[in-house]
Amino acid sequence: MPLSPATIAVSIVIPAYNQATLLVRLLDSFLAMGNQPLWEVIIVDDASTDDTQSQVADWLENHGDVNGRYLRQEHNQGPGAARNRGLEVAKAPLVAFTDTDCVVKPGWLAALVAPLDGNNTIVGVGGAVVPWNPDNRFARYNTVNNTLQPIHAPDYPIPYLVTCNCVYRRNALQAAGGFPDDIPRPGGEDVAASIALYKQGYRFAFAPDAVVCHDYRDTWRSFMRTWTNYGFGCGLVAQRMLTPEERNPELGKWDGDNYWGVQAVRPTVTGVRSLIKDLRWHWGRCLGLKTAPKRIPALMLLRVIERLCYFRGWKLAQRQT
């Protein structure tokens, strides 16, 4: 029998758009999590045109012991709006988020919510992200750069969480306005939610044992589109939510980089000097992780392409605002 609302500890919200097969794979991985807090899953279909609806219906029918709900948006609005829809109907005090191109590892949910126990200052937790296919060149690049993991250091606060693997206190996230619902493509909406909470004095934690595998697409077109979307979304959010001083705390000593004090918005490529500085950092990162020397040139090329695409998206956002 499905769980009663009073017993649900965590609501898992999944925005879905035209990835029915991957979505079912993700749902299957929940069944192997092991001994976890009682959970429900809310699938928000963002007006898919594939067979997402029928596949989810079949899965829920075949797993009657899972408390699951399927909601469908009338029009495609983007992942922020879909997550807000799930947030509105969530029954649990904690709301976890992941995406259709992910698979959760056993023990994921228990590890993800553990840092929230007894600490009211911590409003959200992000987990570790590893590649589904480590041989994918784009997966290697994003793994080297920890693209989808929280930026964490012992003496530095985590600036933002990525919604492929995170959990929030529901009431606090709702009070902060949830996610922007007018960013049509993935990118920036998760940063916006974190900035709103961070500015209210809340902080975030990292749970290294809460692991999801991310299935990165293996095409140049997808890579460039993804980073253009990230640049657009983060550029839009920065213009709306951050002052020029917050985007660049040393505004009077500007050296070509564009950043927030807690790095909640990724630096943009603002010129040749900035790009060279960034490539030096990336080279050191590769060496520090003992990356095979034969792979470093390809990773450096991807870095250049990523930054140019991100900057293009950022400039498009500036024109829009």
NUMARLUM-424547 format. One line per 8 residues: number of its first residue (from 1); their letters; for each residue x, y, z of N, C-alpha, C. Coordinates in pm, 1 decimal. Each point is the difference from the previous one (the first is absolute). Example, Ala and Ser with C-alpha at 12.3 -4.5 7.8 and 13.67 -1.06 7.14 Angstrom:
1> AS> 1319.0 -569.0 780.0 -89.0 119.0 0.0 90.0 120.0 0.0  -35.0 105.0 -72.0 82.0 119.0 6.0 -77.0 109.0 73.0
This chain:
1> MPLSPATI> 85.0 -119.4 0.0 -85.0 119.4 0.0 88.6 124.5 0.0  -43.3 105.8 -68.5 77.2 124.2 5.7 8.3 53.2 141.8  106.9 74.0 28.8 19.2 55.5 132.7 -101.0 110.8 25.8  -40.2 15.7 123.7 -89.2 110.3 34.0 80.8 128.0 7.3  -62.8 117.1 -28.8 74.1 125.6 1.9 72.6 25.6 131.2  -56.2 -42.6 112.6 59.9 29.0 130.3 132.6 -70.7 20.6  26.1 -106.4 -75.0 121.9 -76.8 22.1 111.9 35.6 -96.9  -27.4 81.3 -99.0 99.8 29.4 -102.2 102.1 99.5 53.9
9> AVSIVIPA> 127.0 -37.3 -6.2 107.7 84.0 51.5 61.6 86.7 -109.2  5.2 -51.5 -123.4 65.1 71.5 -109.9 -83.4 -14.5 -126.3  -23.6 110.8 -66.9 -63.3 -1.9 -132.3 110.0 16.7 -104.5  4.1 -89.2 -97.0 99.2 7.6 -107.9 -70.4 55.0 -123.9  48.0 112.8 -50.5 -62.0 65.2 -115.2 90.4 -15.9 -121.6  -60.3 -44.9 -110.1 75.0 -21.8 -124.5 -68.2 76.6 -113.1  63.4 103.5 -56.4 -53.5 60.2 -121.6 34.8 -89.9 -118.8  -94.2 -20.0 -90.0 23.1 -93.4 -110.8 -41.6 62.7 -131.9
17> YNQATLLV> 84.5 -19.4 -100.0 -35.3 48.4 -133.2 65.6 -88.9 -105.4  -80.9 -82.0 -65.7 42.5 -80.2 -115.4 119.0 -92.0 26.9  5.2 -59.6 117.4 104.1 -99.5 29.0 -63.8 -117.4 75.2  -102.6 -58.2 -60.2 -79.7 -101.5 68.5 83.6 -119.3 44.9  85.7 -50.5 -87.2 79.4 -118.1 34.5 95.2 29.6 114.5  65.0 115.5 -5.0 91.2 37.7 107.7 -75.9 21.5 130.5  -119.7 55.3 -8.4 -81.3 22.0 118.9 -32.7 -131.7 69.1  -37.8 -100.3 -75.6 -31.5 -131.3 58.3 125.0 -59.5 64.2
25> RLLDSFLA> 115.4 17.6 -62.6 125.2 -48.8 58.9 25.3 66.7 134.9  -25.0 129.8 8.9 15.3 71.4 126.8 -96.8 -53.9 104.3  -126.4 -16.4 -38.0 -99.4 -50.8 94.4 38.6 -138.5 50.5  52.0 -84.0 -87.5 45.1 -133.2 42.2 110.9 9.3 104.2  87.2 100.8 -14.4 111.2 10.9 94.9 -47.8 35.9 140.8  -115.9 65.3 12.2 -54.0 28.5 133.2 -32.1 -128.5 76.1  -38.3 -103.2 -72.9 -40.6 -125.4 64.2 117.9 -72.6 62.9  121.9 37.2 -40.6 119.4 -66.9 52.5 74.4 85.1 103.3
33> MGNQPLWE> -66.1 104.8 52.0 69.6 89.3 94.1 27.5 -65.4 134.3  -77.8 -102.0 35.9 19.6 -64.7 128.2 -83.0 65.1 109.0  49.1 -5.8 123.3 -72.9 52.4 116.0 8.3 152.3 0.8  -108.7 64.5 -38.1 -2.1 145.0 -18.0 -114.4 63.2 78.3  2.9 134.0 15.8 -118.6 68.2 53.8 -119.6 -26.7 -91.5  -118.6 -0.7 55.3 -118.9 -21.8 -81.9 -14.6 114.0 -100.8  -23.8 -36.0 -125.2 3.3 99.3 -105.8 -117.8 -15.1 -95.1  -25.8 108.0 -70.3 -92.7 -0.5 -112.2 73.6 56.5 -121.2
41> VIIVDDAS> -45.3 -32.6 -118.2 60.6 54.8 -120.7 -107.1 73.6 -80.1  35.1 120.8 -46.0 -91.0 83.5 -77.8 65.5 27.9 -134.1  -58.0 -53.6 -106.6 51.1 22.0 -134.8 -81.2 111.9 -63.8  68.5 106.9 -39.7 -66.8 112.7 -64.8 40.4 0.2 -146.7  -92.2 -41.1 -84.4 22.9 -9.1 -144.1 -18.8 138.8 -61.6  108.8 54.2 -52.4 -1.8 136.1 -53.6 -45.8 1.3 -145.7  -119.1 -56.8 -23.2 -62.7 -5.5 -133.2 83.1 -80.1 -98.9  42.3 -119.3 42.4 76.8 -87.8 -89.4 -82.9 -40.2 -121.0
49> TDDTQSQV> 68.5 -26.6 -110.9 -66.7 -46.7 -121.7 31.1 -146.4 -28.6  76.7 -65.6 88.2 26.7 -142.4 -16.9 -99.8 -78.5 86.7  34.2 -123.4 35.0 -93.1 -84.6 75.5 25.4 4.7 150.4  46.1 113.7 49.1 26.1 14.1 143.9 -123.0 -34.1 83.4  -114.2 52.3 -38.7 -121.3 -20.6 80.0 -36.1 -147.3 11.9  2.5 -73.3 -110.5 -38.4 -140.7 3.7 104.0 -84.0 74.4  128.2 32.5 -17.3 103.8 -77.3 68.5 -4.9 21.6 150.8  -26.1 122.4 41.9 -11.2 26.0 143.4 -123.5 -69.7 56.6
57> ADWLENHG> -110.1 4.4 -74.1 -122.1 -67.1 44.9 23.5 -149.3 18.0  69.2 -61.7 -95.1 31.3 -142.7 10.9 88.7 -27.9 120.6  100.7 86.0 20.1 92.4 -22.8 110.8 -72.8 10.2 133.8  -81.5 103.5 15.2 -73.3 16.9 125.7 -97.4 -115.0 23.9  -61.5 -48.2 -107.0 -93.3 -112.3 14.3 73.7 -127.3 41.0  120.4 -17.4 -51.8 78.3 -120.3 30.9 68.8 8.0 135.6  0.5 117.3 61.0 63.5 17.7 131.0 -99.1 69.5 92.5  -105.7 -72.5 32.7 -107.6 56.2 80.0 38.4 34.8 141.9
65> DVNGRYLR> 114.6 -52.3 47.6 43.3 32.0 135.7 75.6 132.6 6.3  25.8 60.4 -116.0 68.7 129.4 -4.7 -103.7 111.9 0.5  20.7 97.0 84.1 -87.5 117.0 1.7 50.6 96.3 -107.2  -63.0 -6.5 -116.0 45.1 81.3 -111.5 -114.4 75.6 -64.9  32.0 118.0 -50.2 -99.4 82.1 -69.1 57.8 51.7 -131.5  -86.1 10.4 -97.5 36.6 53.7 -130.6 -80.7 126.0 -25.4  69.2 109.5 -28.5 -63.9 126.9 -34.3 48.4 42.2 -138.2  -86.6 63.0 -76.5 38.4 41.8 -134.5 -27.1 149.1 -18.2
73> QEHNQGPG> 101.6 69.7 -48.2 -13.9 140.9 -36.0 -69.2 10.6 -136.4  -88.2 97.6 -13.8 -68.5 18.5 -127.5 94.0 48.8 -108.8  99.7 80.4 38.9 95.2 54.0 -95.5 141.0 -17.2 56.2  95.9 -16.8 -88.1 138.3 -11.8 42.7 48.1 133.6 55.8  40.4 0.2 127.6 39.1 124.3 67.2 142.0 -1.9 53.8  65.0 -114.1 -2.6 135.0 -8.7 53.8 3.3 -68.3 135.1  119.5 -44.4 42.7 11.1 -79.2 123.1 -33.4 76.8 126.5  23.5 132.7 1.7 -32.9 76.4 119.9 -147.9 -4.5 31.1
81> AARNRGLE> -82.2 23.8 -101.9 -145.5 -5.0 18.9 -45.5 -139.9 38.6  60.6 -102.1 -60.5 -37.1 -138.1 33.0 34.6 -33.1 145.2  115.9 43.3 46.2 37.2 -26.2 139.4 -93.0 74.5 96.0  -37.1 120.9 -36.1 -93.7 74.0 85.2 -133.4 -71.2 10.9  -45.3 -59.2 -109.6 -125.7 -75.3 1.9 10.5 -116.9 96.5  110.4 -71.6 -4.8 19.8 -110.1 93.7 12.2 47.8 142.6  67.3 112.7 18.6 16.9 56.9 133.4 -135.2 35.7 61.5  -91.3 49.2 -81.2 -131.9 40.6 48.6 -79.9 -116.1 57.5
89> VAKAPLVA> 14.6 -116.9 -57.8 -82.9 -113.8 42.2 75.2 -97.4 90.5  127.3 26.9 26.2 79.4 -90.3 83.3 -59.3 -11.1 140.1  -1.6 -120.3 53.4 -60.3 -25.5 130.5 102.2 -2.4 113.0  127.3 -10.6 -33.1 102.2 -17.5 103.0 65.7 132.8 37.5  61.6 7.6 116.5 70.6 122.3 40.3 131.2 21.1 -75.5  52.0 -107.4 -60.6 121.2 8.9 -80.1 -33.3 -37.1 -144.2  57.7 75.2 -94.7 -24.9 -26.7 -141.0 134.0 -20.5 -70.2  18.9 -118.0 -57.0 122.0 -32.5 -73.6 -25.8 15.7 -149.1
97> FTDTDCVV> 106.0 33.1 -72.9 -10.6 18.4 -144.4 107.6 -81.5 -70.6  -38.9 -58.2 -112.6 94.9 -61.2 -91.1 -60.8 7.3 -139.5  74.6 -49.9 -99.6 -42.2 15.5 -139.7 -8.6 -134.4 -70.0  -67.7 0.7 -114.7 -23.8 -124.3 -72.2 127.9 -64.2 -52.8  105.5 78.8 -22.8 124.7 -57.8 -51.1 94.3 -41.2 112.5  -57.5 -29.9 116.4 77.6 -44.7 115.6 -47.4 -137.3 46.2  83.8 -65.4 77.0 -32.8 -124.8 69.7 55.2 12.6 141.2  -82.4 -26.6 101.0 47.4 14.7 137.3 65.1 -129.8 46.5
105> KPGWLAAL> 101.0 15.4 84.4 70.5 -114.7 56.7 -70.5 -46.2 129.3  19.3 -127.0 38.9 -56.9 -46.6 127.6 42.5 90.6 115.5  -93.9 27.0 88.7 27.4 85.2 114.9 -6.6 148.5 -28.1  -36.9 36.1 -123.8 2.1 140.8 -41.8 -81.9 90.0 91.2  -126.2 -31.7 20.3 -90.0 92.3 68.3 37.4 16.7 147.1  31.6 -108.5 67.7 36.6 9.4 142.1 123.6 86.0 17.9  99.7 -17.9 -87.2 122.4 79.9 10.1 -26.5 146.7 -32.1  -92.0 25.2 -93.5 -27.1 137.2 -43.1 -66.1 81.7 110.3
113> VAPLDGNN> -92.4 -58.7 73.8 -73.8 76.6 101.2 70.6 2.6 135.4  100.6 -83.7 20.1 64.3 -10.6 132.1 53.5 132.3 53.3  65.0 86.0 -80.1 53.5 125.6 55.8 -107.0 96.7 48.9  -126.9 -20.7 -38.7 -107.4 88.5 43.8 -49.4 -32.4 139.9  36.2 -114.0 53.1 -50.6 -44.4 129.3 55.5 87.1 112.4  -87.2 76.8 64.3 39.7 78.4 116.6 74.7 128.2 -29.8  12.5 39.2 -125.3 71.4 123.5 -33.6 -91.5 88.8 -83.3  -63.8 97.2 64.2 -97.4 83.1 -69.3 63.2 106.3 -88.8
121> TIVGVGGA> 129.5 25.9 18.7 68.3 95.9 -86.7 20.8 -57.7 -139.1  21.9 -131.0 -6.7 17.5 -67.1 -128.2 -137.3 -19.5 -63.3  -21.7 61.2 -116.0 -131.0 -4.5 -65.5 -1.9 -96.2 -117.7  117.3 -39.0 -48.0 5.3 -89.9 -114.0 131.0 -75.8 -3.8  -2.4 -113.6 -68.1 117.0 -86.2 -9.7 15.4 -46.1 -144.7  123.0 0.6 -47.3 30.2 -53.3 -132.1 85.7 -123.9 11.1  -16.1 -91.6 -95.5 75.9 -124.0 2.1 103.5 -7.8 -109.6  68.4 -113.1 -5.1 106.1 -22.5 -98.5 -60.0 -44.3 -133.2
129> VVPWNPDN> 67.7 36.6 -108.9 -43.5 -36.6 -134.3 115.8 -66.8 -71.7  -21.6 -122.5 -44.6 101.4 -73.5 -74.9 -55.9 -33.0 -137.8  85.9 -23.2 -98.4 -49.9 -27.0 -135.5 -57.0 -140.1 -13.9  -110.1 -11.1 -72.7 -56.0 -130.1 -33.1 94.1 -76.9 -91.8  60.3 70.8 -95.1 95.6 -59.4 -92.6 130.8 78.1 9.5  97.3 -47.1 78.3 124.1 75.4 20.6 81.6 19.5 -127.6  -23.9 -81.0 -103.1 77.1 11.8 -123.5 -52.7 108.5 -93.0  -114.4 58.0 33.5 -56.1 109.7 -76.9 89.7 123.3 19.3
137> RFARYNTV> 49.7 59.3 -110.4 94.0 112.1 11.1 -60.5 118.2 74.7  -130.1 22.5 -19.7 -66.1 112.2 66.6 -23.2 -30.7 147.5  -21.3 -127.1 31.5 -11.5 -40.1 140.4 132.3 20.4 71.6  110.7 -34.3 -66.2 131.7 22.0 60.7 21.8 147.7 29.7  -36.6 84.0 -95.4 19.1 143.7 18.4 -81.0 51.3 119.1  -127.2 -34.2 5.6 -85.2 48.9 108.3 39.5 -58.5 134.7  57.6 -120.9 -0.2 46.3 -59.7 124.4 124.2 71.5 51.1  94.0 30.3 -88.9 120.0 74.0 38.7 -37.2 133.4 62.7
145> NNTLQPIH> -103.9 63.9 -54.1 -38.7 132.7 46.7 -107.1 -0.8 108.2  -46.7 -120.0 41.0 -107.7 -7.3 100.0 -116.1 90.8 -37.4  -38.5 -5.4 -127.6 -102.1 90.9 -51.5 -130.3 -7.7 78.3  -41.2 -120.4 37.8 -132.0 -18.8 60.9 4.7 -26.3 150.0  117.8 14.5 61.1 11.3 -18.2 144.9 11.1 135.3 69.4  -42.6 7.2 125.6 18.4 125.2 74.8 147.9 36.3 10.7  27.3 129.9 -8.9 136.1 48.6 22.0 21.3 3.3 150.9  85.4 -87.5 51.4 14.7 -8.7 144.4 147.9 -0.3 39.0
153> APDYPIPY> 28.3 65.6 110.8 133.8 3.1 57.8 -16.2 18.2 150.2  96.0 -47.0 79.2 -14.7 5.7 146.3 -22.9 140.8 54.4  62.4 100.7 -60.3 -10.4 136.1 52.1 -80.8 91.7 -91.0  -86.8 -58.9 -80.4 -72.5 80.3 -99.2 -144.1 -48.4 -8.8  -99.4 87.4 10.9 -139.3 -45.6 -4.7 -39.3 -46.7 -139.5  -83.1 -102.4 -5.9 -50.9 -48.1 -128.6 -94.5 105.6 -56.8  24.4 48.6 -121.7 -81.3 110.1 -52.3 -133.5 -42.5 -60.0  -6.4 -118.9 -59.8 -125.9 -40.4 -63.7 -5.0 -150.8 -17.0
161> LVTCNCVY> -122.6 -50.4 -18.5 -23.6 -142.6 -21.9 -49.6 -21.5 -142.4  29.8 -116.9 -52.6 -41.9 -35.9 -135.7 -113.4 -101.4 11.0  -106.6 23.0 -75.7 -123.3 -76.0 22.0 -0.6 -140.7 -57.9  110.0 -45.3 -56.5 4.3 -141.5 -37.6 20.9 -87.6 123.0  40.8 61.8 112.5 25.3 -77.2 121.2 0.8 93.0 120.7  -117.1 28.3 53.2 -6.0 86.0 118.2 -131.6 -19.6 73.3  -6.0 52.6 122.5 -120.8 -1.1 80.1 -9.7 133.0 73.0  -122.0 51.1 16.3 -25.4 125.2 70.7 -107.4 -21.6 106.4
169> RRNALQAA> 1.3 87.7 101.1 -114.4 10.9 89.1 -112.0 67.8 -78.7  -113.3 -66.1 -9.0 -107.6 46.5 -88.7 -48.5 140.7 36.1  -27.4 24.3 127.7 -56.0 128.9 39.2 94.4 115.5 -32.7  128.7 -20.1 24.0 97.1 106.6 -26.4 11.3 27.6 -149.4  2.4 -105.3 -80.0 10.4 18.5 -144.8 -123.5 70.0 -54.8  -116.2 -37.7 48.3 -122.5 65.9 -45.0 -1.9 146.4 42.6  43.0 28.8 123.0 0.7 137.5 49.2 96.1 87.6 -79.7  105.9 -62.1 -54.7 97.2 74.2 -79.7 -45.6 17.0 -144.4
177> GGFPDDIP> -114.9 -57.3 -34.4 -53.6 16.0 -134.9 22.7 -116.7 -92.6  61.1 -107.7 50.8 23.5 -116.4 -85.9 98.5 31.7 -110.5  -29.2 -49.2 -120.1 87.8 17.2 -115.1 -61.5 98.7 -99.2  81.3 77.1 -71.8 -56.7 85.6 -104.8 -76.2 -85.6 -101.1  -120.2 42.6 -34.8 -80.9 -80.4 -91.6 -3.4 57.8 -141.6  89.1 96.5 -25.8 1.2 60.1 -133.3 132.0 -22.3 -72.7  81.1 -94.7 48.5 121.9 -39.0 -71.2 -32.9 -128.8 -74.1  -15.0 5.0 -131.8 -55.8 -113.7 -72.8 94.5 -118.2 -16.8
185> RPGGEDVA> 130.3 24.3 14.3 96.5 -108.2 -20.4 75.4 -27.0 129.3  48.5 -123.1 20.1 72.0 -31.5 123.7 123.9 87.7 15.7  18.5 55.4 119.6 116.7 81.3 26.6 -35.2 129.1 70.6  51.3 18.5 121.5 -19.9 124.5 72.3 -111.3 -3.1 102.2  -104.0 -81.2 -24.9 -112.9 0.6 93.4 39.3 -56.6 136.4  90.8 -97.0 2.3 43.9 -54.6 128.1 90.0 99.4 73.8  83.3 73.3 -74.2 83.9 103.2 60.4 -86.2 109.9 62.6  -107.8 38.4 -68.3 -88.4 105.0 51.1 -61.1 -39.1 134.0
193> ASIALYKQ> -48.4 -123.2 11.1 -58.7 -45.7 126.3 102.9 4.6 112.3  122.2 -40.2 -30.3 104.8 0.2 101.8 36.9 141.9 42.4  10.6 91.8 -96.5 33.7 138.1 33.5 -105.8 58.9 93.5  -127.9 -23.9 -30.4 -107.6 54.1 83.2 11.6 -51.3 143.2  28.2 -128.3 16.3 13.1 -58.0 133.2 127.7 47.5 69.0  108.8 7.3 -75.3 127.4 43.3 56.1 -10.4 141.6 55.8  -70.1 87.2 -73.0 -13.2 138.9 43.8 -89.7 13.1 123.2  -77.2 -103.2 29.7 -82.1 -0.4 122.0 77.3 -55.4 119.9
201> GYRFAFAP> 125.6 -35.4 -20.4 83.3 -48.7 109.3 10.5 -150.2 10.1  -66.7 -72.0 -88.9 9.3 -146.5 1.1 130.7 -45.6 -64.5  39.4 -123.4 33.7 120.1 -57.2 -59.1 -28.8 -142.5 -48.8  93.7 -54.9 -75.1 -17.0 -129.9 -63.1 110.3 -95.5 44.9  -26.2 -129.0 -17.0 96.7 -102.7 36.7 22.5 -95.1 -117.4  109.5 -73.7 8.8 34.9 -98.1 -103.5 -3.2 -138.7 61.1  -64.5 -94.5 -69.8 -9.2 -138.8 45.7 71.5 -88.5 -101.5  126.6 -30.7 20.9 77.0 -75.4 -100.1 -49.7 -141.6 -24.1
209> DAVVCHDY> -74.1 -56.0 96.5 -49.3 -136.6 -16.0 -136.3 -6.0 -68.9  -58.3 116.7 -30.0 -126.9 4.4 -73.3 34.3 14.7 -148.8  7.1 -112.5 -68.8 59.1 -2.1 -134.5 -106.3 -25.8 -107.0  6.2 80.5 -106.1 -76.4 -30.3 -120.4 97.0 -13.5 -116.4  -34.6 -85.8 -93.6 73.7 -12.0 -126.0 -71.0 85.4 -103.9  74.3 85.0 -67.4 -57.4 88.2 -101.8 37.3 -50.6 -138.4  -99.9 -11.2 -86.4 20.2 -52.0 -135.6 18.2 117.9 -95.7  127.0 41.3 -19.3 28.6 113.9 -86.7 -16.6 -39.3 -146.9
217> RDTWRSFM> -62.3 87.2 -76.9 -14.5 -24.9 -142.8 135.0 13.3 -69.7  22.9 -85.4 -97.0 131.3 -7.7 -64.1 -2.9 63.8 -138.8  -38.9 128.5 -6.5 3.4 71.9 -127.4 51.4 141.6 23.4  71.4 51.8 -97.4 49.6 136.6 8.4 -115.6 99.5 5.0  -102.9 -26.9 -78.0 -113.6 90.9 -4.1 -65.2 12.2 136.8  -18.1 -112.9 66.1 -61.4 2.6 132.9 89.6 72.7 100.1  130.2 -23.9 -7.9 93.8 65.7 91.0 -7.3 151.5 -15.5  2.4 47.3 -122.8 -2.2 144.9 -23.6 -135.1 60.0 38.2
225> RTWTNYGF> -107.8 -71.7 -30.0 -131.9 49.5 36.9 -14.5 8.4 151.7  50.8 -101.9 70.0 -10.0 -2.5 146.0 70.4 120.1 61.6  122.5 28.4 -43.8 74.4 109.2 61.0 -51.4 136.8 -42.9  -57.7 10.0 -117.0 -66.6 124.4 -37.8 -121.8 23.3 89.1  -75.7 -107.3 25.7 -115.7 10.6 89.8 42.8 38.8 141.3  110.2 -61.6 48.9 49.1 34.9 133.1 36.7 148.1 6.6  69.7 47.2 -102.7 38.8 140.2 -2.2 -119.8 92.8 -4.4  -100.0 -36.9 -79.9 -120.2 82.5 -9.6 -72.6 5.2 134.0
233> GCGLVAQR> -24.6 -116.6 59.8 -74.0 -4.3 125.4 72.4 70.8 112.4  129.9 -25.5 14.8 75.2 63.6 107.8 16.4 149.8 -25.6  15.0 38.7 -126.6 7.6 141.7 -31.0 -128.8 71.6 34.3  -112.2 -63.6 -30.8 -130.4 58.0 31.4 -17.4 15.5 150.6  36.5 -105.2 72.8 -13.6 1.4 145.8 91.7 105.8 61.5  122.7 11.0 -50.3 94.7 97.7 54.4 -50.9 142.1 -17.4  -55.4 28.3 -118.4 -51.5 135.0 -24.5 -117.9 31.7 92.3  -80.8 -99.8 30.8 -118.8 22.2 82.4 30.7 6.7 148.4
241> MLTPEERN> 92.1 -84.9 46.4 12.1 -23.6 143.3 127.6 53.6 63.7  99.4 37.5 -80.6 127.6 43.8 54.0 32.3 141.5 -44.7  53.5 77.8 90.2 46.6 133.0 -35.1 133.6 -11.9 -73.8  43.4 106.0 -68.9 132.5 -5.8 -63.7 111.0 -32.5 98.9  -12.2 50.7 123.8 101.7 -29.0 101.3 -2.0 -147.0 39.9  -118.1 -59.3 3.8 -8.9 -142.8 34.3 52.5 -86.4 -113.7  -22.7 41.9 -121.2 54.4 -76.1 -112.8 151.1 15.4 -9.2  50.4 111.0 48.4 144.1 25.2 0.2 34.7 82.1 123.4
249> PELGKWDG> 30.4 -65.5 113.1 24.5 71.8 124.8 111.6 103.0 -9.4  98.2 -21.0 -87.9 108.9 94.9 -15.3 -22.1 79.2 -127.9  -116.4 63.9 -4.9 -39.4 68.4 -122.5 101.7 106.4 -40.1  56.4 67.2 100.7 98.1 102.7 -31.5 134.0 -54.9 -42.7  20.1 -130.9 19.6 126.9 -63.5 -37.9 -26.0 -108.9 -103.2  -95.0 27.3 -87.2 -44.7 -101.5 -94.9 115.4 -50.6 -84.8  18.1 -131.8 -4.4 111.6 -57.4 -74.2 -45.6 -88.4 -114.9  -127.9 11.7 -38.2 -46.0 -76.5 -115.8 -90.9 -114.6 34.8
257> DNYWGVQA> -18.2 -28.9 128.7 -89.2 -107.7 40.6 -130.7 58.1 53.8  -102.6 -80.0 -6.0 -131.4 41.7 47.8 -46.8 -104.7 99.1  -12.3 34.9 127.1 -31.4 -102.9 98.7 -76.9 58.3 116.9  -63.5 -87.5 76.2 -64.1 36.5 125.3 92.2 -43.2 112.6  -12.8 59.8 115.6 91.7 -28.7 109.5 3.2 -146.3 39.0  -111.9 -71.0 -14.9 -1.3 -141.9 32.5 -10.5 -85.0 -127.0  34.0 57.9 -112.6 7.9 -71.8 -127.4 -130.4 -68.5 -38.4  -113.5 58.8 36.8 -127.7 -62.7 -33.4 -30.0 9.8 -148.2
265> VRPTVTGV> 67.1 93.6 -67.0 -15.5 10.4 -144.6 136.0 -24.6 -62.4  3.8 -92.8 -91.0 124.0 -38.7 -63.6 62.8 118.8 -73.2  132.8 20.3 10.0 62.5 111.5 -71.2 -23.6 -9.6 -150.7  -10.8 113.4 -62.2 -15.8 2.8 -144.9 132.8 28.5 -66.5  10.6 -34.8 -125.3 116.8 35.3 -78.9 -17.7 145.1 -44.0  78.9 88.8 56.1 -15.9 142.1 -29.8 113.2 54.8 -85.5  91.0 -85.3 -40.4 109.6 46.3 -83.6 111.1 -103.0 -4.8  101.6 27.6 -79.0 110.9 -94.3 -17.2 72.3 -22.1 132.3
273> RSLIKDLR> 20.0 107.4 76.6 71.5 -12.7 126.7 -73.4 -94.2 94.7  -130.5 14.8 6.8 -80.4 -86.1 86.4 6.0 -144.7 -45.4  -5.7 -21.3 -130.6 2.7 -136.2 -52.5 132.9 -68.1 30.7  109.9 71.1 -18.2 131.9 -57.8 28.6 11.7 -35.1 147.9  -48.3 90.2 84.7 2.1 -25.7 144.4 -78.9 -125.1 33.9  -115.0 -16.0 -63.7 -84.5 -115.2 27.3 62.9 -129.3 -51.8  62.4 5.3 -116.0 63.0 -119.3 -55.5 116.8 -46.2 88.1  70.0 94.6 58.6 107.8 -37.9 92.4 -57.7 -74.3 120.2
281> WHWGRCLG> -113.7 49.9 50.8 -64.8 -69.1 112.0 -41.3 -140.5 -40.8  -59.3 -11.1 -118.5 -49.1 -130.2 -45.2 115.2 -97.3 -21.0  111.2 48.4 -52.7 119.5 -83.7 -17.8 46.0 -52.5 135.8  6.7 86.7 99.4 39.4 -42.6 133.8 -97.7 -98.6 59.6  -127.6 19.3 -28.3 -101.8 -92.2 49.4 22.3 -139.0 -58.5  25.6 -7.2 -128.9 24.2 -129.2 -64.7 122.3 -68.9 59.1  107.2 76.9 19.9 121.9 -57.9 56.4 -22.7 -45.4 143.5  -74.5 80.5 76.8 -26.4 -34.5 139.3 -80.2 -128.4 14.9
289> LKTAPKRI> -85.3 -28.5 -98.9 -80.8 -121.9 2.8 69.0 -116.4 -70.0  127.4 23.0 -38.9 79.6 -104.0 -66.1 -68.4 -53.7 -126.9  -55.1 93.2 -76.1 -62.6 -35.8 -127.0 105.9 -51.4 -96.2  -32.5 -105.0 -74.7 93.8 -55.0 -97.1 44.9 109.8 -96.6  130.7 18.1 -19.9 49.7 109.7 -84.8 -61.3 2.3 -139.3  -28.0 -115.7 -56.7 -54.9 -3.4 -135.7 -142.1 57.0 -6.5  -66.2 9.3 114.9 -137.2 51.1 1.8 -6.9 149.6 28.3  106.7 58.9 50.2 -4.2 140.2 40.0 -25.6 94.1 -117.6
297> PALMLLRV> 63.1 -18.6 -117.2 -28.6 93.3 -111.2 -148.5 5.0 -37.0  -66.7 -115.7 -3.7 -143.0 -2.0 -33.0 -80.9 72.6 106.7  38.0 -17.2 128.3 -70.6 68.0 108.2 21.7 151.4 -6.6  119.7 41.0 -40.6 26.4 143.1 -14.5 -82.3 59.1 -113.8  -12.8 -75.8 -109.5 -83.1 47.3 -111.3 -145.4 14.1 43.8  -49.3 -98.4 74.4 -137.1 8.1 49.8 -17.6 120.2 92.5  103.7 32.8 75.6 -8.3 115.8 89.1 -20.5 128.5 -80.7  74.6 14.2 -108.1 -13.7 119.0 -83.8 -141.4 7.7 -57.3
305> IERLCYFR> -47.3 -111.4 -53.7 -133.2 -2.5 -60.8 -107.2 28.3 105.3  15.3 -61.5 117.0 -97.3 23.1 107.1 -9.0 148.1 35.6  114.8 63.8 20.0 -0.4 139.3 42.3 -58.0 92.2 -106.4  29.1 -28.4 -126.7 -55.2 81.5 -108.1 -151.8 -16.1 -8.6  -48.6 -123.2 15.6 -144.6 -23.5 -3.1 -67.3 65.3 120.3  62.9 -12.1 116.1 -55.7 60.9 120.9 -7.7 151.8 -16.1  105.2 58.5 -52.0 2.9 144.0 -20.4 -106.7 43.4 -100.7  -19.0 -78.8 -103.4 -104.8 31.6 -97.7 -136.8 1.3 67.6
313> GWKLAQRQ> -27.2 -103.5 82.5 -127.2 -3.4 72.3 -14.4 117.4 94.7  109.0 35.9 68.8 -1.7 112.0 93.7 -35.7 129.8 -72.1  60.6 21.4 -117.0 -26.7 122.8 -76.6 -145.4 1.8 -50.5  -52.9 -116.6 -38.6 -139.0 -5.3 -41.5 -92.0 39.0 115.5  34.9 -42.9 120.8 -80.7 36.6 116.4 7.7 149.5 26.7  118.3 58.9 -17.3 14.9 144.0 20.2 -87.2 78.4 -97.1  -6.5 -47.6 -123.7 -83.6 69.5 -97.9 -147.7 -9.9 37.8  -39.4 -114.8 55.2 -140.1 -19.5 36.1 -40.3 88.7 116.6
321> T> 94.3 21.6 94.5 -33.2 79.6 118.4 24.3 147.8 -23.1
